[in-house]
Amino acid sequence: MAGALKLPSAFAITPHKVSLCILVQIYASPSQVSVPFPFSSVSQHNRLGLYLLALTKSCDDILEPKLDQLISQLREIGGLLDHWLTDHLTSRLSSLSSPDDLFNFFNDMRGILGGPDSGVMEDDQVILDPNSNLGMFLRRCILAFNLLTFEGICHLLTNIGIYCKEAISSCSSYELRRLDDSGNDLESLSEYENMDLNLVFKKINEEMEARKRATEQVSFHLHLPKELSTLVEDIEVFADPKSEHNDKGRESSSYASSGDLLRDFDPNGGVFLRTNWQIQGYLTEQADAIEKHGSSFTLNAFELTLRQLQKLAPELHRVHFLRYLNSLYHDDYFSALENLHRYFDYSAGIEGFDFVPPTGCNSFGRYEIALLCLGMMHFHFGHPKQALEVLTEAVRVSQQHSNDTCLAYTLAAISNLLSEIGFSTTSGILGSPFSPMTSVGTSLSVQQQLFVLLKGSLKRAESLKLKQLVAANHLSMAKFDLTHVQRPLLSFGPKASMKLRTCPISVCKELRLGYHLISEFCCEGSTMTTDGAFSTAWLKNLQKPMGSLVLSQDNSSRNNSNPFLFCTQPSSIPGSVLQLVGSSYLHRATAWEIYGSAPLARVNALVYATCFADASSSSDAALVYVKLVQHLAVFKGYKEAFAALKIAEEKFLCVSKSWILILKLQLLHERALHRGHLKLAQQVCDELGVLASSVTAVDMDLKTEASLRHARTLLAAKQFSQAAAVAHSLFCMCYKFNLQVESASVLLLLAEIHMKSGNAVVGLPYALASLSYCQSFNLDLLRASATLTLAELWLSLGSNHTKTALSLIHGAFPMILGHGGLELSGRAYITEAKCYLSDPNFSVSDNPEVVLDPLRQASDELQALEYHELAAEAFYLMAIVFDKLGQLEKREEAAASFKNHIVALENSQNVEDLLLSV
């Protein structure tokens, strides 16, 4: 296809648009009534209308499709009419042999439109509404043709000739090989060889030769430069546009158009860009795909696409922003920073084509938006201090320029930064005269500042009616309420009595308010995003090998038909809305995990994975898989967990600091501790410590996880003093950064360390303090675990405290057996049996099953978990009971099982030493 390129800011009449006008004329022929000829049913007629609507709105590429691609799609939707449609289209194009033919053609197009000038219409006559989408498209085509000069009309004729001539060569190599019923189309296309257009084709050939010579001399922006042509040769591109849908079920279809773009370029021919509306929609879809797929998004192919688009339309400054996003998610700091600066230097954050500047935009441009993006970039690359400084500056500039919308988003970004990254103090950063915290003073703790910021951002978003930001702030408030006790901000004046506890009702309320966004998204949704994404997905589904002829009554002669394809088109709800609604289920799963309800956590994770995985980012989807695999490890054992982990690794890239990699290290560490592989466990702890290194930004959750596992490894190695020192240092850090839930776990670990070191009295205060934390934050499962540890401590003090320990265990049993995993249940059963055996008033011979039943349960669960030490203890106690009962054979069986687990522990140590030495 050749011809002068039209910038995307103008609506240029092209051969593809002429083809669409011909199809619109078939769809809404003014001379027909009822169901127009050649359609035999209303469904056939509507199907063509849907196809035309999708073609005018789809955002799957930046270039207009060629004639052979259009004919191929017509075969998918035409049914038995595909021959007639393609024949009529090609013959109508062939009839446009002179400027007069084009004038007459567009004059006939006026008769399709309804309105005051349409005359008397019959009741069932098909007339196209001028204000409909197809009507507006037709009016723009007519206007664009009327604005053409005579030279421009001649160029359009030339382009139509090449447009059809290229389809002949494409059909000879592709359609003949793929389809058996393409003879009629080739006959219709071959009419161009016998057309009386000798002068036209002579002019076409001369123009193509001239452009070929010009391309060899200078790299003109309408053609593909030689440097880019060499890059195309190195990229594997499938010749069959349907073949890429037969690959693995990876989510790469959203950016597969990059390969199509490279295939469409011809060094000897020009190209036609789509309308500005479609190109902007394409860039928006690609931005969503980059954020969704992250580092798995194709870097080089899409970068080549953006470079070519920048050459074809240098005024389209948003290309720089897409290059920034592409570099950002591929961790290229310098390229991301450069492209971000270019975008705001060239456009001042305002796209310059069909977009109207927002209300209140002044001569300063949108400097505050640039600061917001720069702050988020620093946050992504792990520079929290620089991010906080830049975002504080964005607050100041937003206040000076009265940009309330940017101010609301900036406050939300600061809140997210403070909640995700550990800050012990923000003095000197949030204390400027323009700081959002100036009104309440900077003496507040970081958590109190975070609460004020969340409330302020939520209030501004509600006043500005920013629905998605309101929903995001509700989720942030739910996350805050989940782990923080709300205290009064003022330190003076009368204080009402209040319970220092978190409120699960508030968490559920905030999550429910965020979920209501799905019923209100239309108030803020973008028409470009909604219609463009829907039309793009509609057209892509046509290329799937599973279906073609849909809702057709005459498709019985065709194979591979799928009558449900049009019924299963994707939802028109924006992806960002679905992502927020899915995040509410992700937060619910996290909340139930913390509260201790494993079934509810698993249900919400399954809902997210089933309903929102396609719309979620790869990071959130990986997090859900992590939760489900962790549930398998806790309740089913490591065999099933590692099988599920293998599937997750194939689905998500296991890159540095990814959820899947962290999960793998966690499972390896837990299994190493249970099997007695202490040196391997320490190596895994070192790997976690590297991931939590301050070189790549301090992730407080990961740092806490690494230190906690290091202390547990030292405890398993019976290095009690070192384990206590690490745990004490970790508790100080958690207290400093107000990590309350983690503090409860560390206190419980300190109690366990002192118990196993023989200082049960010293461990009692730590267990009681952990219980207090659990009560304040409604950590029910952790509270049951702390109760079990407290019972073990009382039991360690002597047989006089067995009744106290037994009552504590029985009180915690409902929670442990209902929501605890294999390890916690096994520990509880063993402790219960030890309480009975330690009680001087209890006689084994009178009621042996009271002891044997929990021991059998414990041995089964601990063997499934491969926990050799505790399983050996269970079999040891069973051997003692059988010995007291005089059942020698069962005693020997229990003793043999005990010996097997002890030998397994010893062998694991020997094998580990051998492997490490090698």
N, C-alpha and C positions, 0 to 999 in steps of 0.2 A: 504494500500500500504506500503510495507516494503522495506528496502534496505539501503545501505550506502548513506548517504547524500553527495551531491556534493556542494561545495561552489559556490556561484553565479558568482565567477570570472572565473570558468571553465564551458565549455559547456559539460554537462554530458548527455549520452544517457540514456533515461528512458523509461518505458513502454508507457507513453503518447507520446513521440516522435516517438516510433515505430509505434503507431497507426496513427500518422500524416503521417509517411512515407508510410503506406499502403494506406491511402486516396490520397496522392500525386501520388502514382502509378496508382490508379483508374483514377485520373484526367488527367494524362499525360502518358497513356499507349503507349509504343513505337510500339506495334504491330498493333495499330489501325490507321485508316486514317479518315480524315474529322471529323465528330462528333464521339468521341469514344463511344463504347458500355459501359454502358447501356443507355447513354443519348440519348434522342429523339429530343433535340433541342439545339441550341447554348446557349439559356438563361439558361437552366439547367446546362450545362457544366460551363458557366461563374459563375453561382451562387455558385457552389462548390469551384471554384477557389477563389472567394472573401472570402468565409468562411475560407478556409485554410490560406489565407493571413492574415485575421483578427486574427486567432488563434496564428499565429507566432509572432504577433506584439501587441496583446492586453495587457493592463496594469491594468486589473481590479482586480488582486489579486497577492499574492506572491507565491501561491502554484499552481502546475499544476492540472488541473481538472481530476476527476476520469472517469472511463470508462462509468459509468451510466450517468454522466453529458454530456459526449461527444455524447452518443447515443441519449440523449434527444434533444440536439441541432441539430443532424443530422435529426431528425424527423421534425424539424422546417423548414429546408432548402431543404429537399430531395424531397418533393412532394410524388408522387406515388413510387418514388425510395427509400424511406426511409427503407423499408423492405429489399430490395436488398443490400443497403449500409451497414446496420447494420449486416445482415447475413454474408456478405463478410468480413466485418471487424472482427467479432468474430470468424469466421471459419479460417481466415488467422492467427489470433493470436493463435488459438488453434493448428495450424499446427507447430508452433515454439516450438518443444518439445526437441530439442537437440542443442548443440553448432553448429553442422554442418548445421542445419536449419537456424540459425542466420547468419552464414557465407554466405550461399547461398542467403538468403534474401537480405543482404546488397550488395552482388555482383550483384544481379538483379537491385538494385537501380541505379547502375552506368549506366545501359542502358537507363534510363529515361533522363539523361542529354545529351544535345547536345554538339557540339564542333568538333574539328578536328578528334577525334577518333570515332565519331558517324557513320561514313560510308556514303553511298549514301542514301539520304532521298528523299521521294516523296514530291511533292509540297504541298499536303494538310495533311501531317503527323504531328502529335502533338509531338513536342520535347520541353523539358523544357530548357530554357536558363540558363546556369550555373551561369551567373551573375545577374539573377533576384532574387527577394526576396525568392521565393520558391526554386530556384536553390541553392542559398547560404545556405539556411536552410538544404537542402538535403546533400550538400557537408560537412557541419559541422557535421551532424549526421554520415555520413560515416567515417569521420576522427575520431570522438570521439569513434566509435566502433573499428576502427583499433588500437587505442591506448589502448584498454582494454586488461588486462591480461586474462589468461584462468579462473582464479578465478573470475575476474570481469564479464566475460561472463556468468559464472554459476550464479552469483548473479543477473544478468539481467534476466536470465531465471526464477529464483525464484521470482523476482519482477513481471514479466509478469503473472506468475501463480496466485499470490495474487491479482494483478490488476484485473484479470478476475473473480476471486473467490469473491471478494468484490462486483463486479457488480451484481452477482447472488443474493446475499442477499439484495442488494439495490432494485433490480427490484421486488423481491417478496413482499416487503413492500410498495413500492412507485408506481412503474409503473403499477402494477395490479390494484391499486386503482384509478389511474389517467387516464389510457388509456385502451381502449377496444381492441386495435389491437396490443397488445404487445406479443401475444402468440408465434409468430415466433421468436422474439428476445430471449424469454426465452428458446425456444427449442435450438437455436444456442448456448446460453450460457450454457445450461445444458450438452452440449457435453463435457465440462471439467470434469464432474463427471465420464464419461466413458473413458476418455483418458488413454492411456497407459503411465501414468506419475507417477506410484506409487513411484518410487524412488525420483522423483522431489518433490512430495507433502509430502513425508516423511521428506525430508530435509526442506521443507517449515515449516512443523509443528514443527520440532525440533528447527528451528531458531526462530520461533515466541515464543515458550515456553522459550527459553533462553533469548530473549529480554524482555519478560514479567518479568522474575525473575530479570534481571538486572535493569529494571525500578523500581521495588519495593525496590531495595537496594540503588541505587544512581540515582540522577537526571541528567541523561545524556542529552546532548544538542540536540540529535536527537528526543527526545520524549517530550510529554507534562508533566511537573511536576505536582505532586498532588496538590500543592498550586494553580496553574493556573486552574486545573480541578475544584476545588471548586468554583473559581470565575466564571467559565463558567456556572455553574448550576444556578447562580443568575441572569444571563442575559437572557432575553426573546429572543429566536431565533425561527423564523418560520421554520417549517419543509418543507414547500413548497417554493421552490425558486422563484415561480411566485407570491406568495401571497403578498409580500411586494410592488409589483407594483399596488396592488389594494387598498392601503391605501390612505390617503389624498394626495393631490397634493403637498406635501412638497418636498423641494429640497434636500432630504436626500439620493437620489440614488447614489450620488457621493461617499459616504462613507458607503454604505450598505454592501460592501465587507468585512467589519470588522466582521459582523455577520457570513458571509459565511466562513471566515477563522476559526472562533471558531467552527463551525459545522464540518469542515473538519478534525480537529485534532482528533486523536484516541490515548489514552494513551498507547495502546498495539501495536501500529504500527508506522513506520517511515513516513517521509514526503519527498517530492521532491520539492525543490524550483524551480521557473522558472529561465529563463536566467537572467543574470545580466542586460541586456538591458531592459527587461520587469520589473524587480524589480525597477530599477532606474526610469522608466516611471511611475510605480505605486506610488512611493514616490513623484514624481513630481506632479502627479494628486491629491494626498492627500494634498500636500502643497497648491495647488491652491484651493482645497475645504475648507481647514481651513481658508485661507484668505478670501474666499468668504462668508462662513457661519458664521465665527466668533464664538461667544460663543454658538451658536446653534449647533455647531459640536459636535458629541458624544465624550466625554472626556475619559471615562473609557474603553469603548470597543476598541477604537483606541489605547489607551495606552497599553492595553493588547496585541494587535497585534504587536505593536512596540517592546514590551519586548520579545515576542516570536521570532520575526525576529532577534533581537539582540542576542538571545541565539543560533539561528540556524546559523547566519552568523555574528560572532563578528567583522569581518573585515569591515563590512558595517557601517562605522562611520556616514554616513548621517542619520542613525536612530536617533542619538542624536539631529541633527538639526530639524527633524520632531517633536521630543518630546519637543524641545524648542518652536517651533511654536504652538504646541498644548497647552502648558502651557501659552504661551504669550497671546493667544486669549481667554483663560479662566481666565486671570488676576491672575495667580499664579506667583508672582514675583520671589520667591526664587527658585522654580523648573525651571523656564525659565532661570534664571541666571546660575544655576548649569549645565543644559544641554547645554547651549551655551558655557560655559567654557570647558565642556567635548568634545564637537565637535571640537573645535579648539585645545584643548590639544592633542587629539588623532590623528587628521588628518591635523592639521595646515591649515584647510580650503581647503584642496585638497583631493578629493575623490580618493581612491587608487586602483580602479579596472581597468576599461577600459578607464579612462580619462587621457588625456595627459595634463600635467601642462601648463598653459598659457605662452606665450612668455614673457620673462623677469622675470619669477619666480626664486627667488634665495634661498639661504640657510636660509634666515630669515623666510621662510614660507609665510603666507599671514596674517601677523599681522594687516595690515591696513584694511583687510576685517573684521577681528574680531572686530576692533574698530568701523567700520561702523555699524555692526550689534548691537553692544552694545549701540551705540548712538541712533539708531532707537528704541531699547528696552526701553531706558530711556524716549524717546519721547512718546512712546505708554503708558507708565505707568504714564506720567504726571510729569516728572522731567526735565523741559526744560533747566535749568542751567547746570545740569550734562550732558545732551545730547549735549549741545553746546560745552562744554569743551572736551568731548570725540571725537566729530566730528572734532573739531579743531586739536586735536592730530592725528586723522586719516589723515587730510590734510598734516600734517608735515611728517608722516611716508610714505604716498603715494609719496610725493615729494622726500624723501630720497631714496626710492626704485624704483623711476621712473615708478610707476604704474599709467599711465595716465587714464586708464579706471576706476580704483577705485577713483581716484581724481575727475573725472567728476561726478560720482555718489555721492561722498561725498559733493561736492559743491551743487549739486541738493538737497541733504538732508538738508544741512544748509539753503538753500533758502526756502525750504518748512517749516522748523522750524521757521524761522524768520517771514514768512507770516502767519503762523497759530497761533503762540503764541506771546503774547504781550511782547516786549522788548523796554524799553525806552532808553537803552544804552547798548552797547556791549563792552565798554572799559574794558580792563583787560582780556577779553576772546579772542577777535579777534585781539589782538594787539601784538601777539607773533612774533618773527622773521620769523617764517614759515607760518604766517597767510596769507590767500588769500587777505587780505585787506591791507597788508603792503605797497604795491606799490602805493596806493592812499592815504595812511594815514588813521588814525582812527578818524579824526575830522568830518568825514561824518556822517550824520544822519543814523539811522537804515534803513530807506527807501532807501537812496542812496546806502548804503552798499548792501542791498538786490538787487537793480538794477544791481550793478556791478557783484554780484555773479551770478545772472541769466544770464547776458550776457556772463560771463566767462564760466559757465557750458554749455551753448548752443554752444559756439564756440568750446569747447573741444569735445563735443558729435558729432558735425558735422565733425570735423577733424578725429575723430576715427570711424566715420560711425556707430555710435550706434543709429539705427533708432528709437527704442522705447524711448530712453532717449531724443532724439531730439524732438519727438512728445510731451513727457511730459514737456519738457522745454518750448515749444511753448505754451502749455496750461498755464503754470505758468506765462509766459510773458503776455498772454492775461488777466489773473487774476490781474496781477500787473497794467497793463495799464488801467484796468477797474476802479480802485479806486485811482490812483495816477497821479498827474500832473508831467510830466517830467521836471525837472529843470536842469540848467547847473551845472555840478559837480565842476567846477572851480569858485572861488570867485574873480578872478582878470582877467585882460585882456579885450579886446573888446567883447561885448556881442551883438549878433544879436537880433533884436526885436522878441519876441515870445509871443503867446497867452497862458496864464496860464489856459489851459483847457485840459481835457482829450480828447482822439481822438478815437471815436467809430470805425473809419475805421481801425486803428491799431489793435484794439481788434478783429474785424472780420477777419483781415488778419492773425493774429496769430492762431486763431481757425481754419481757413481754412488750414493753413500749417500743423497743427497737424492732421487734418483729412486725409491728403494725405498719412498717414502711411499705410493705408489699401492696397494701391497699391504697397508698397515697403517692406512689412513684410517678404517676402521670402528671402531677403538678410540676415536677422538676425535670422529667425525662426529656431527652433531646430527640426530636423527630429524626434527625440524621442517624443517630445511634440506633433507634428502634427500627425504623423502616429499612434502613440500609442493611443492618445485620440480618433482619428477617428475610429480605430479598436475596441477600448473598447466600444464606443457608438454604433457601428454597432452590436456587439454581445449582448449588453444589450437590444437593440430593438428587438432581436429575442425572448426575454423572455416576452415581453409585451403581455398581453392576447388578444389585439386587432388584432394581425396579425400573420401569419406564411407564408405559401406558396406564394412567391412573384414572379411576372413576370413569372408565370408558366402557361402553356397551359392545364395542366392536373389536375388542382386542383379543379375542379367543385364539386367533391364529398366530399370535406372537408368543415367544418364550420369555422366561425370566420376568414376567410382569408381577407387579406388586400393587394391588389395589388399595393398600393402606398408606402408600407413601405420602400422598397429599394430606392425609389425616394425621400424620405423625410429624408434621412440620414443627420446628422448634418454637418455643414460646417467644413472644415479642417483648417480654420483660427484659429491661437492660441487664447486662451481665453484672454491672456494679451493684444493682439492687439485689440480684440473686446472691451475690457474694456477701452482702451485708446480712441478708436473711440467713444464709448458711452460717455466718459467723456467730449468730445468736445460738445456733445449735452447738457449735464448737465451744462457746463459752458455757453453755449448759452442761456439756460433757465434762469440762474442766471443773465446774462448780460441784457437780455430783462426785467427782473424784476426790476433791478436797473434803467435802462433807462425809465421804465414806460410803456412798451407795454405788457399788460396782455395777449392778444390773442397769440402773438408770443412766450411768455414764456410758455404758456399752450401747444402750438403745439410742441415745442421742448421737453417739459417734457413727452408728450404723445409718441413722437417718441422714446425717451429713454426707457420708460416703455414697449413699444410694441416690440422693436427690440433688445434691449440690456439688458433686465432685467435678462435673464438667465446667461449672461456672467459677470454681474456686481457683486460687493461685496454687502453683505446685507446692509451695511451702505449707499452706494450710492443708492441702490434700495429704501431704506426707505426714503432717502432724496427726491427722485422723488415723492414718495407717499405724502410726507409732502407738497410739492409744489402744487400738485393737490388738496389736501384737503383744503389747505389755499385758493386756488382759489375758491373752492366751498363755503367756509365760507364768502368770501368777496362778491361774486356775487349771491349766492343762499340762504344764510342764514345758521344758525347753525344746523337746522334739517338735511339737506342733508350732511353737513360737519361731524356731529357726526356719521351718518350712514356709511359714507365712512371711518371715523376713526376707527370704530369697525372692519371693514374688514381689515384695515391696522394692527390693533393690533393682529388679528388672524394670519396674515401672518408673522409679525416680533415680536420678543420678546421685551417686553417693559421693558428693563433693565435700570439701572441707566445711565443717560446722553445720552440715545438713542434719535434719532430724533423723534421717535413716542411719547415718554414720554414728550419731550419738547413741541411738537405740542399740545398734550392734555392739558398741563398746559396753553399754550397760548390761546387756544380756551375757556377753562374754565374761564380764567381771563377776556377775552373780553366779554363773555356773562354775567359774574357777574357784570361788570361795566355797561353794557347796561341795565341789569335788576335792578340795584341798590343794588346788594349784595356786599356791600363794604368790610365787614369783611371777606367774602369768598375770595374776590379779593386780600385782603392783605395776607391771608393764602397762596394763590397760589403764590404770589410774594415771600413769605418766602421760598416756595419750590424751586422756580427758583434760589433764592439766595444760597440755599444749594448746588444745582447742580453746581453753578458757584464758589463754595468755593475754596480757594487756597490750601486746603488740598489735592485735587485731581488734581492739576494743574490749572492755571488760563486760562480759555477760555474767551478771551476778548469779543468775540461776545455775548456769553451767559451772561457774567457779565454786558455788556452794556444793553442787553435786560432786565435783571432783574431790574437794576436801573431805566431804562426808564419806566417800568411798575409800579414800586414803586412810581415814581413821578406822574404818571397818576392816580394812586389810591388816593394819597393825594390830587390831584386836584379835583377828583370827590367828595371827602369828604370835599371840600372847606377849606382845610388847606393850604392856599396859600403860606404862608411864608416857611413852611416846604417843600412844593413841589418845590418852587423856589430854596431852599438850595440844595435839592437833585439833581435837574437838573443842577444847577451851578457846583456842584462837578463832575457830570457826564461829563459836557462839558470840564472841566479841564483835566479829564482823557483822553477823546477822543483827545483833542489837544496834550496832552503829547505823546500819542502813535500813533498820526497821523491817526486817524480814521475819515476820512473826511466825508464820507457818513453819519456816525452816528452823526457827529457834526452838520450837516444840520438839522437832525431830532430833536436834542436836542435844537437847537436855535429856531426852530418852536414851540417846546413845551414851552419854556420860554416865547415866545410871547403870546401864548394862556393862560398861567398862569397869566401874567400881564393884559391881556384883561379881563379875568373873575374876577380878583380882583378889577377891576375898574380903572386900570392905563394903559389905552390904549396908551397914549403918550410914556410911558416907553416901551411898547411892540413893537412899530414901529421899532426901530433899530434892534431888534432881528429878526423880520420878514424880514427886508431888508437884513440883514446879511445871513439869511437862503437862500433867493433868490440868493444872490451872490454865495454861495456854490453850489446851484443847477445849476446855469448857467455854473460854472467852470467844474462840473462833469457830465453834461448832464443828470441830474436827472429830466426828463420831468414831470413825474407824481407828484413827490414831489414838483416840482416847481409850478405846478398847485394848489397843496394843500397849498403851502405857499402864492400864490396869493390870494386864497380864504380867508386865515387867515388875509392877509393884507387888503382885502376888508372889512372884519368884523371889523378890527381895525378902519378903516376910518369911517365906519358906526357908531361906538361907540363914535366918536368924535362929532357927531351932524348931524342934517339934512342938513347942508350946504355942506357936503361931500358925499351925496348920489350918485351924478352923477359920482364922482371918483370911489366910490365903485362899482357901477353898470358897469362901463366900464371895471374894473378889472375882475369882474365875467364873463362878456360876452367874454372877451379875454381868460379866462381859461376854458370856457364851452366845447369847442371841445375836449380837452384832458380829462376833467373830465367825460363827458358823453361817450366818446369812450373807455376809459381805467380805469376809476375810479370805485370803488365798490359801494355798496348800501349806506354805511354811507357817503362817500364823496359826492355822488350825492344828497342825502337827505339834507346834509348841504348846498350845493350850491343852491338848489331849495328854501330852507327856507330863505337864505340870500338874494336871488334875490327878493323874495316876500316882505321881510322887507325893502329893498331899495325902492321898489315902494310905499309901505305904508308910508315910512318916507319922501318921496318927497312931499313938499307942492304944487307943480305944477301938481301932478298926482291926477286924480279923479277916484275913484273906480267905481262909477256908469257909467262912460263913457266906461270903458273897464275892466270889472271885471274878465274876463277870463285870462287876463295877470297875475293876482295874483292867481286865483283859480287853474289854471292848474298846476303850479309848486308845489303848496301846496298839491294837490291831489297826484301828483307823489311822493312827499316827504313822505306823510303819508303811502302810499303803501309800499315803499321801507323800511322805518324805522320800520313798523310793521312786515315785513318779517324778519328783523334783531333783533326784540324784543328790540329795543332801546326806552324805555318808555319815557325818558326825552325829547328827540328831537321830538318823535311822538306827545307827549302832546303839545309841542310848535307849531307844525304844525296845530293841531286841534284848538288850541287857536287862531291862526291867522285866520283860516278859519271861526271861530265863529265871530270874529270881522268883517270880510268882509261881511258875511251874515247879520250881524246886520246893517251894513251901507246900505246894499241893501234892507233891510226890509223883508228878507226871514226868518221868525221866526222859521218855522219848521226845515229848514236846520241848522239854528243857534243852535236850541236845540239839534239836532243830533250831530253836531260838539262839542257842549259843553259836551254832554254825553260821547262822545269818549274821550275828554280831561279829564273828571272826571275819567273815567275807567283807563286811564294810570296813573293818579296821585294816585289812590287807589292801583293800582298794585305796584307802587313804595313803598307806605307806607306798604302794606302787605308784600312785600318782605323783608323789614327791620324787621318787627315784626316776621315773620317766621324765618328769619336768627338768630335773637336774641334767639328765642326759641330753635332752633337746636343747637346753640353753647352752650347754657346753659346745654342742655342734654348731 
